[in-house]
Amino acid sequence: MPEKVRDREHHERLFKASMNPIRRKIIACIGIHGKTREEIKEELGLSDFQLKFNLDWLIANGFVVEKEGKLRLTEDGIELLEAG
């Protein structure tokens, strides 16, 4: 499997995601097994707006995908999770 190219844009997206505490918490909450939107909202005590705004950003930037009603981390999301 070829190694993924890590360009400046990739590093900027990782930096922006890691600098936002709510996004970091969402990534950690989803974890390896995935969660539903409602589970994340409840576990983190987020408002509808906080969840939608930050989750939309994470999805648009390739950190999270939604499959069959569950949110799951992409390879970039796992990289962010491991970076802590």
Biopython code that builds the backbone (N, CA, C, O; Angstrom):
import numpy as np
from Bio.PDB.StructureBuilder import StructureBuilder

atoms = [
    (1, "MET", "N", (0.850, -1.182, 0.000)),
    (1, "MET", "CA", (0.000, 0.000, 0.000)),
    (1, "MET", "C", (0.894, 1.244, 0.000)),
    (1, "MET", "O", (1.738, 1.397, 0.884)),
    (2, "PRO", "N", (0.717, 2.131, -0.983)),
    (2, "PRO", "CA", (1.568, 3.321, -1.034)),
    (2, "PRO", "C", (1.279, 4.270, 0.128)),
    (2, "PRO", "O", (0.149, 4.380, 0.602)),
    (3, "GLU", "N", (2.322, 4.942, 0.563)),
    (3, "GLU", "CA", (2.174, 5.884, 1.663)),
    (3, "GLU", "C", (1.430, 7.119, 1.173)),
    (3, "GLU", "O", (1.650, 7.584, 0.054)),
    (4, "LYS", "N", (0.565, 7.636, 2.001)),
    (4, "LYS", "CA", (-0.239, 8.800, 1.668)),
    (4, "LYS", "C", (0.632, 10.053, 1.657)),
    (4, "LYS", "O", (1.493, 10.232, 2.519)),
    (5, "VAL", "N", (0.399, 10.908, 0.682)),
    (5, "VAL", "CA", (1.159, 12.152, 0.581)),
    (5, "VAL", "C", (0.660, 13.133, 1.643)),
    (5, "VAL", "O", (-0.541, 13.372, 1.771)),
    (6, "ARG", "N", (1.585, 13.682, 2.385)),
    (6, "ARG", "CA", (1.252, 14.651, 3.440)),
    (6, "ARG", "C", (1.764, 16.019, 3.011)),
    (6, "ARG", "O", (2.926, 16.356, 3.237)),
    (7, "ASP", "N", (0.896, 16.799, 2.396)),
    (7, "ASP", "CA", (1.308, 18.111, 1.928)),
    (7, "ASP", "C", (0.941, 19.190, 2.940)),
    (7, "ASP", "O", (0.387, 18.907, 4.003)),
    (8, "ARG", "N", (1.256, 20.402, 2.594)),
    (8, "ARG", "CA", (1.002, 21.523, 3.499)),
    (8, "ARG", "C", (-0.484, 21.646, 3.835)),
    (8, "ARG", "O", (-0.848, 21.899, 4.983)),
    (9, "GLU", "N", (-1.333, 21.469, 2.834)),
    (9, "GLU", "CA", (-2.779, 21.558, 3.058)),
    (9, "GLU", "C", (-3.243, 20.514, 4.084)),
    (9, "GLU", "O", (-4.062, 20.808, 4.954)),
    (10, "HIS", "N", (-2.711, 19.305, 3.969)),
    (10, "HIS", "CA", (-3.054, 18.242, 4.910)),
    (10, "HIS", "C", (-2.666, 18.643, 6.333)),
    (10, "HIS", "O", (-3.452, 18.485, 7.268)),
    (11, "HIS", "N", (-1.460, 19.158, 6.486)),
    (11, "HIS", "CA", (-0.990, 19.561, 7.812)),
    (11, "HIS", "C", (-1.794, 20.733, 8.369)),
    (11, "HIS", "O", (-2.030, 20.805, 9.575)),
    (12, "GLU", "N", (-2.213, 21.644, 7.504)),
    (12, "GLU", "CA", (-3.039, 22.774, 7.952)),
    (12, "GLU", "C", (-4.398, 22.294, 8.441)),
    (12, "GLU", "O", (-4.902, 22.791, 9.448)),
    (13, "ARG", "N", (-5.006, 21.324, 7.734)),
    (13, "ARG", "CA", (-6.289, 20.770, 8.176)),
    (13, "ARG", "C", (-6.144, 20.068, 9.526)),
    (13, "ARG", "O", (-6.983, 20.233, 10.412)),
    (14, "LEU", "N", (-5.082, 19.289, 9.676)),
    (14, "LEU", "CA", (-4.838, 18.621, 10.964)),
    (14, "LEU", "C", (-4.663, 19.643, 12.079)),
    (14, "LEU", "O", (-5.194, 19.474, 13.177)),
    (15, "PHE", "N", (-3.912, 20.706, 11.791)),
    (15, "PHE", "CA", (-3.684, 21.751, 12.794)),
    (15, "PHE", "C", (-4.997, 22.422, 13.184)),
    (15, "PHE", "O", (-5.278, 22.594, 14.370)),
    (16, "LYS", "N", (-5.803, 22.803, 12.190)),
    (16, "LYS", "CA", (-7.089, 23.469, 12.477)),
    (16, "LYS", "C", (-8.001, 22.567, 13.298)),
    (16, "LYS", "O", (-8.670, 23.031, 14.221)),
    (17, "ALA", "N", (-8.028, 21.294, 12.967)),
    (17, "ALA", "CA", (-8.865, 20.358, 13.726)),
    (17, "ALA", "C", (-8.352, 20.194, 15.148)),
    (17, "ALA", "O", (-9.137, 20.163, 16.096)),
    (18, "SER", "N", (-7.043, 20.089, 15.297)),
    (18, "SER", "CA", (-6.473, 19.841, 16.626)),
    (18, "SER", "C", (-6.541, 21.059, 17.542)),
    (18, "SER", "O", (-6.496, 20.915, 18.764)),
    (19, "MET", "N", (-6.647, 22.244, 16.973)),
    (19, "MET", "CA", (-6.688, 23.461, 17.794)),
    (19, "MET", "C", (-8.088, 23.768, 18.328)),
    (19, "MET", "O", (-8.248, 24.671, 19.149)),
    (20, "ASN", "N", (-9.082, 23.041, 17.882)),
    (20, "ASN", "CA", (-10.449, 23.272, 18.332)),
    (20, "ASN", "C", (-10.822, 22.189, 19.353)),
    (20, "ASN", "O", (-10.907, 21.011, 19.004)),
    (21, "PRO", "N", (-11.047, 22.588, 20.618)),
    (21, "PRO", "CA", (-11.307, 21.581, 21.653)),
    (21, "PRO", "C", (-12.569, 20.757, 21.412)),
    (21, "PRO", "O", (-12.594, 19.575, 21.755)),
    (22, "ILE", "N", (-13.605, 21.339, 20.838)),
    (22, "ILE", "CA", (-14.835, 20.583, 20.584)),
    (22, "ILE", "C", (-14.580, 19.530, 19.507)),
    (22, "ILE", "O", (-15.050, 18.399, 19.624)),
    (23, "ARG", "N", (-13.843, 19.894, 18.467)),
    (23, "ARG", "CA", (-13.542, 18.929, 17.403)),
    (23, "ARG", "C", (-12.685, 17.785, 17.931)),
    (23, "ARG", "O", (-12.896, 16.629, 17.563)),
    (24, "ARG", "N", (-11.729, 18.099, 18.783)),
    (24, "ARG", "CA", (-10.907, 17.039, 19.392)),
    (24, "ARG", "C", (-11.771, 16.097, 20.229)),
    (24, "ARG", "O", (-11.587, 14.880, 20.188)),
    (25, "LYS", "N", (-12.711, 16.660, 20.987)),
    (25, "LYS", "CA", (-13.597, 15.837, 21.814)),
    (25, "LYS", "C", (-14.506, 14.960, 20.958)),
    (25, "LYS", "O", (-14.755, 13.803, 21.295)),
    (26, "ILE", "N", (-14.997, 15.508, 19.856)),
    (26, "ILE", "CA", (-15.852, 14.722, 18.961)),
    (26, "ILE", "C", (-15.061, 13.558, 18.382)),
    (26, "ILE", "O", (-15.555, 12.431, 18.350)),
    (27, "ILE", "N", (-13.843, 13.817, 17.926)),
    (27, "ILE", "CA", (-12.990, 12.762, 17.365)),
    (27, "ILE", "C", (-12.759, 11.675, 18.416)),
    (27, "ILE", "O", (-12.885, 10.487, 18.119)),
    (28, "ALA", "N", (-12.424, 12.076, 19.637)),
    (28, "ALA", "CA", (-12.176, 11.106, 20.711)),
    (28, "ALA", "C", (-13.444, 10.326, 21.052)),
    (28, "ALA", "O", (-13.380, 9.128, 21.330)),
    (29, "CYS", "N", (-14.579, 10.991, 21.033)),
    (29, "CYS", "CA", (-15.847, 10.351, 21.353)),
    (29, "CYS", "C", (-16.227, 9.314, 20.297)),
    (29, "CYS", "O", (-16.698, 8.228, 20.634)),
    (30, "ILE", "N", (-16.026, 9.642, 19.036)),
    (30, "ILE", "CA", (-16.327, 8.689, 17.965)),
    (30, "ILE", "C", (-15.431, 7.473, 18.097)),
    (30, "ILE", "O", (-15.889, 6.336, 17.980)),
    (31, "GLY", "N", (-14.148, 7.718, 18.341)),
    (31, "GLY", "CA", (-13.198, 6.629, 18.556)),
    (31, "GLY", "C", (-13.160, 5.623, 17.418)),
    (31, "GLY", "O", (-13.561, 5.928, 16.295)),
    (32, "ILE", "N", (-12.689, 4.456, 17.704)),
    (32, "ILE", "CA", (-12.514, 3.412, 16.701)),
    (32, "ILE", "C", (-13.834, 2.742, 16.321)),
    (32, "ILE", "O", (-13.982, 2.274, 15.192)),
    (33, "HIS", "N", (-14.784, 2.690, 17.237)),
    (33, "HIS", "CA", (-16.019, 1.941, 17.007)),
    (33, "HIS", "C", (-17.148, 2.750, 16.390)),
    (33, "HIS", "O", (-18.112, 2.170, 15.890)),
    (34, "GLY", "N", (-17.055, 4.063, 16.411)),
    (34, "GLY", "CA", (-18.098, 4.903, 15.839)),
    (34, "GLY", "C", (-19.231, 5.178, 16.814)),
    (34, "GLY", "O", (-19.436, 4.444, 17.780)),
    (35, "LYS", "N", (-19.954, 6.240, 16.542)),
    (35, "LYS", "CA", (-21.088, 6.646, 17.386)),
    (35, "LYS", "C", (-22.141, 7.308, 16.506)),
    (35, "LYS", "O", (-21.858, 7.719, 15.381)),
    (36, "THR", "N", (-23.356, 7.405, 17.032)),
    (36, "THR", "CA", (-24.401, 8.157, 16.349)),
    (36, "THR", "C", (-24.296, 9.627, 16.758)),
    (36, "THR", "O", (-23.640, 9.960, 17.744)),
    (37, "ARG", "N", (-24.935, 10.482, 16.005)),
    (37, "ARG", "CA", (-24.947, 11.913, 16.353)),
    (37, "ARG", "C", (-25.522, 12.123, 17.748)),
    (37, "ARG", "O", (-25.002, 12.917, 18.532)),
    (38, "GLU", "N", (-26.598, 11.403, 18.047)),
    (38, "GLU", "CA", (-27.254, 11.562, 19.346)),
    (38, "GLU", "C", (-26.351, 11.113, 20.488)),
    (38, "GLU", "O", (-26.317, 11.753, 21.539)),
    (39, "GLU", "N", (-25.622, 10.024, 20.294)),
    (39, "GLU", "CA", (-24.691, 9.553, 21.324)),
    (39, "GLU", "C", (-23.609, 10.596, 21.601)),
    (39, "GLU", "O", (-23.274, 10.855, 22.756)),
    (40, "ILE", "N", (-23.070, 11.187, 20.548)),
    (40, "ILE", "CA", (-22.026, 12.207, 20.715)),
    (40, "ILE", "C", (-22.588, 13.428, 21.434)),
    (40, "ILE", "O", (-21.984, 13.938, 22.378)),
    (41, "LYS", "N", (-23.742, 13.888, 20.981)),
    (41, "LYS", "CA", (-24.377, 15.070, 21.584)),
    (41, "LYS", "C", (-24.610, 14.848, 23.077)),
    (41, "LYS", "O", (-24.325, 15.722, 23.896)),
    (42, "GLU", "N", (-25.123, 13.683, 23.417)),
    (42, "GLU", "CA", (-25.421, 13.373, 24.812)),
    (42, "GLU", "C", (-24.155, 13.223, 25.653)),
    (42, "GLU", "O", (-24.063, 13.785, 26.744)),
    (43, "GLU", "N", (-23.183, 12.469, 25.150)),
    (43, "GLU", "CA", (-21.947, 12.227, 25.913)),
    (43, "GLU", "C", (-21.149, 13.496, 26.154)),
    (43, "GLU", "O", (-20.552, 13.668, 27.216)),
    (44, "LEU", "N", (-21.139, 14.392, 25.160)),
    (44, "LEU", "CA", (-20.334, 15.611, 25.287)),
    (44, "LEU", "C", (-21.130, 16.818, 25.771)),
    (44, "LEU", "O", (-20.546, 17.866, 26.048)),
    (45, "GLY", "N", (-22.443, 16.691, 25.876)),
    (45, "GLY", "CA", (-23.270, 17.799, 26.340)),
    (45, "GLY", "C", (-23.266, 18.981, 25.387)),
    (45, "GLY", "O", (-23.243, 20.133, 25.819)),
    (46, "LEU", "N", (-23.287, 18.698, 24.089)),
    (46, "LEU", "CA", (-23.238, 19.761, 23.075)),
    (46, "LEU", "C", (-24.630, 20.197, 22.671)),
    (46, "LEU", "O", (-25.577, 19.412, 22.706)),
    (47, "SER", "N", (-24.743, 21.468, 22.285)),
    (47, "SER", "CA", (-25.996, 21.950, 21.718)),
    (47, "SER", "C", (-26.104, 21.430, 20.286)),
    (47, "SER", "O", (-25.118, 20.963, 19.717)),
    (48, "ASP", "N", (-27.299, 21.512, 19.706)),
    (48, "ASP", "CA", (-27.481, 21.097, 18.314)),
    (48, "ASP", "C", (-26.537, 21.876, 17.404)),
    (48, "ASP", "O", (-25.928, 21.307, 16.498)),
    (49, "PHE", "N", (-26.417, 23.184, 17.650)),
    (49, "PHE", "CA", (-25.563, 24.027, 16.816)),
    (49, "PHE", "C", (-24.097, 23.616, 16.931)),
    (49, "PHE", "O", (-23.416, 23.465, 15.917)),
    (50, "GLN", "N", (-23.610, 23.434, 18.154)),
    (50, "GLN", "CA", (-22.200, 23.050, 18.350)),
    (50, "GLN", "C", (-21.880, 21.743, 17.631)),
    (50, "GLN", "O", (-20.850, 21.621, 16.968)),
    (51, "LEU", "N", (-22.773, 20.771, 17.771)),
    (51, "LEU", "CA", (-22.539, 19.479, 17.136)),
    (51, "LEU", "C", (-22.558, 19.621, 15.617)),
    (51, "LEU", "O", (-21.637, 19.160, 14.943)),
    (52, "LYS", "N", (-23.590, 20.250, 15.073)),
    (52, "LYS", "CA", (-23.717, 20.366, 13.623)),
    (52, "LYS", "C", (-22.558, 21.158, 13.022)),
    (52, "LYS", "O", (-21.965, 20.729, 12.032)),
    (53, "PHE", "N", (-22.232, 22.295, 13.604)),
    (53, "PHE", "CA", (-21.173, 23.152, 13.071)),
    (53, "PHE", "C", (-19.840, 22.406, 13.015)),
    (53, "PHE", "O", (-19.170, 22.396, 11.982)),
    (54, "ASN", "N", (-19.466, 21.793, 14.113)),
    (54, "ASN", "CA", (-18.160, 21.123, 14.190)),
    (54, "ASN", "C", (-18.136, 19.797, 13.439)),
    (54, "ASN", "O", (-17.126, 19.455, 12.823)),
    (55, "LEU", "N", (-19.217, 19.059, 13.483)),
    (55, "LEU", "CA", (-19.278, 17.798, 12.761)),
    (55, "LEU", "C", (-19.285, 18.043, 11.250)),
    (55, "LEU", "O", (-18.621, 17.326, 10.501)),
    (56, "ASP", "N", (-20.032, 19.052, 10.803)),
    (56, "ASP", "CA", (-20.020, 19.401, 9.375)),
    (56, "ASP", "C", (-18.603, 19.737, 8.919)),
    (56, "ASP", "O", (-18.196, 19.348, 7.824)),
    (57, "TRP", "N", (-17.850, 20.456, 9.749)),
    (57, "TRP", "CA", (-16.469, 20.807, 9.399)),
    (57, "TRP", "C", (-15.599, 19.547, 9.318)),
    (57, "TRP", "O", (-14.813, 19.390, 8.384)),
    (58, "LEU", "N", (-15.743, 18.662, 10.289)),
    (58, "LEU", "CA", (-14.952, 17.431, 10.301)),
    (58, "LEU", "C", (-15.271, 16.541, 9.098)),
    (58, "LEU", "O", (-14.373, 15.919, 8.530)),
    (59, "ILE", "N", (-16.541, 16.479, 8.712)),
    (59, "ILE", "CA", (-16.939, 15.693, 7.547)),
    (59, "ILE", "C", (-16.410, 16.343, 6.268)),
    (59, "ILE", "O", (-15.831, 15.662, 5.421)),
    (60, "ALA", "N", (-16.604, 17.651, 6.125)),
    (60, "ALA", "CA", (-16.163, 18.365, 4.923)),
    (60, "ALA", "C", (-14.655, 18.295, 4.731)),
    (60, "ALA", "O", (-14.173, 18.346, 3.599)),
    (61, "ASN", "N", (-13.909, 18.179, 5.820)),
    (61, "ASN", "CA", (-12.453, 18.148, 5.738)),
    (61, "ASN", "C", (-11.876, 16.735, 5.804)),
    (61, "ASN", "O", (-10.664, 16.556, 5.929)),
    (62, "GLY", "N", (-12.745, 15.743, 5.718)),
    (62, "GLY", "CA", (-12.292, 14.371, 5.553)),
    (62, "GLY", "C", (-11.838, 13.640, 6.799)),
    (62, "GLY", "O", (-11.086, 12.671, 6.698)),
    (63, "PHE", "N", (-12.276, 14.076, 7.975)),
    (63, "PHE", "CA", (-11.899, 13.393, 9.211)),
    (63, "PHE", "C", (-12.943, 12.373, 9.658)),
    (63, "PHE", "O", (-12.630, 11.415, 10.365)),
    (64, "VAL", "N", (-14.183, 12.593, 9.234)),
    (64, "VAL", "CA", (-15.305, 11.753, 9.670)),
    (64, "VAL", "C", (-16.198, 11.465, 8.465)),
    (64, "VAL", "O", (-16.363, 12.309, 7.585)),
    (65, "VAL", "N", (-16.771, 10.260, 8.439)),
    (65, "VAL", "CA", (-17.788, 9.901, 7.456)),
    (65, "VAL", "C", (-18.985, 9.328, 8.208)),
    (65, "VAL", "O", (-18.854, 8.831, 9.327)),
    (66, "GLU", "N", (-20.145, 9.405, 7.578)),
    (66, "GLU", "CA", (-21.346, 8.828, 8.183)),
    (66, "GLU", "C", (-21.794, 7.666, 7.316)),
    (66, "GLU", "O", (-22.058, 7.831, 6.125)),
    (67, "LYS", "N", (-21.877, 6.480, 7.928)),
    (67, "LYS", "CA", (-22.305, 5.269, 7.230)),
    (67, "LYS", "C", (-23.352, 4.558, 8.065)),
    (67, "LYS", "O", (-23.136, 4.253, 9.237)),
    (68, "GLU", "N", (-24.482, 4.303, 7.443)),
    (68, "GLU", "CA", (-25.564, 3.563, 8.100)),
    (68, "GLU", "C", (-25.935, 4.150, 9.455)),
    (68, "GLU", "O", (-26.156, 3.416, 10.419)),
    (69, "GLY", "N", (-26.003, 5.475, 9.524)),
    (69, "GLY", "CA", (-26.421, 6.155, 10.743)),
    (69, "GLY", "C", (-25.355, 6.315, 11.809)),
    (69, "GLY", "O", (-25.618, 6.883, 12.870)),
    (70, "LYS", "N", (-24.145, 5.818, 11.538)),
    (70, "LYS", "CA", (-23.047, 5.941, 12.501)),
    (70, "LYS", "C", (-21.936, 6.790, 11.911)),
    (70, "LYS", "O", (-21.621, 6.708, 10.724)),
    (71, "LEU", "N", (-21.357, 7.603, 12.772)),
    (71, "LEU", "CA", (-20.199, 8.405, 12.385)),
    (71, "LEU", "C", (-18.948, 7.593, 12.655)),
    (71, "LEU", "O", (-18.791, 6.990, 13.716)),
    (72, "ARG", "N", (-18.059, 7.592, 11.668)),
    (72, "ARG", "CA", (-16.817, 6.827, 11.787)),
    (72, "ARG", "C", (-15.638, 7.696, 11.359)),
    (72, "ARG", "O", (-15.778, 8.593, 10.528)),
    (73, "LEU", "N", (-14.488, 7.416, 11.937)),
    (73, "LEU", "CA", (-13.282, 8.159, 11.595)),
    (73, "LEU", "C", (-12.694, 7.635, 10.289)),
    (73, "LEU", "O", (-12.708, 6.432, 10.029)),
    (74, "THR", "N", (-12.181, 8.548, 9.477)),
    (74, "THR", "CA", (-11.428, 8.187, 8.283)),
    (74, "THR", "C", (-9.972, 7.953, 8.702)),
    (74, "THR", "O", (-9.651, 8.033, 9.887)),
    (75, "GLU", "N", (-9.103, 7.669, 7.748)),
    (75, "GLU", "CA", (-7.685, 7.533, 8.072)),
    (75, "GLU", "C", (-7.148, 8.810, 8.710)),
    (75, "GLU", "O", (-6.380, 8.757, 9.670)),
    (76, "ASP", "N", (-7.562, 9.969, 8.166)),
    (76, "ASP", "CA", (-7.130, 11.244, 8.752)),
    (76, "ASP", "C", (-7.707, 11.424, 10.151)),
    (76, "ASP", "O", (-7.034, 11.957, 11.034)),
    (77, "GLY", "N", (-8.939, 10.987, 10.360)),
    (77, "GLY", "CA", (-9.541, 11.074, 11.682)),
    (77, "GLY", "C", (-8.802, 10.213, 12.698)),
    (77, "GLY", "O", (-8.606, 10.621, 13.843)),
    (78, "ILE", "N", (-8.398, 9.028, 12.276)),
    (78, "ILE", "CA", (-7.630, 8.149, 13.165)),
    (78, "ILE", "C", (-6.271, 8.768, 13.476)),
    (78, "ILE", "O", (-5.786, 8.693, 14.605)),
    (79, "GLU", "N", (-5.669, 9.376, 12.471)),
    (79, "GLU", "CA", (-4.381, 10.060, 12.692)),
    (79, "GLU", "C", (-4.536, 11.180, 13.725)),
    (79, "GLU", "O", (-3.682, 11.351, 14.595)),
    (80, "LEU", "N", (-5.623, 11.935, 13.624)),
    (80, "LEU", "CA", (-5.899, 13.001, 14.594)),
    (80, "LEU", "C", (-6.147, 12.417, 15.978)),
    (80, "LEU", "O", (-5.665, 12.956, 16.975)),
    (81, "LEU", "N", (-6.890, 11.327, 16.047)),
    (81, "LEU", "CA", (-7.158, 10.654, 17.329)),
    (81, "LEU", "C", (-5.861, 10.193, 17.979)),
    (81, "LEU", "O", (-5.660, 10.386, 19.178)),
    (82, "GLU", "N", (-4.988, 9.589, 17.194)),
    (82, "GLU", "CA", (-3.720, 9.092, 17.729)),
    (82, "GLU", "C", (-2.781, 10.213, 18.156)),
    (82, "GLU", "O", (-1.950, 10.033, 19.046)),
    (83, "ALA", "N", (-2.918, 11.381, 17.510)),
    (83, "ALA", "CA", (-2.074, 12.530, 17.864)),
    (83, "ALA", "C", (-2.489, 13.108, 19.212)),
    (83, "ALA", "O", (-1.728, 13.831, 19.854)),
    (84, "GLY", "N", (-3.720, 12.772, 19.631)),
    (84, "GLY", "CA", (-4.205, 13.175, 20.926)),
    (84, "GLY", "C", (-4.540, 14.596, 20.991)),
    (84, "GLY", "O", (-4.967, 15.082, 22.038)),
]
sb = StructureBuilder()
sb.init_structure("model")
sb.init_model(0)
sb.init_chain("A")
sb.init_seg("    ")
for serial, (resi, resn, name, xyz) in enumerate(atoms, 1):
    if name == "N":
        sb.init_residue(resn, " ", resi, " ")
    sb.init_atom(name, np.array(xyz, "f"), 0.0, 1.0, " ", f" {name:<3s}", serial, name[0])
structure = sb.get_structure()
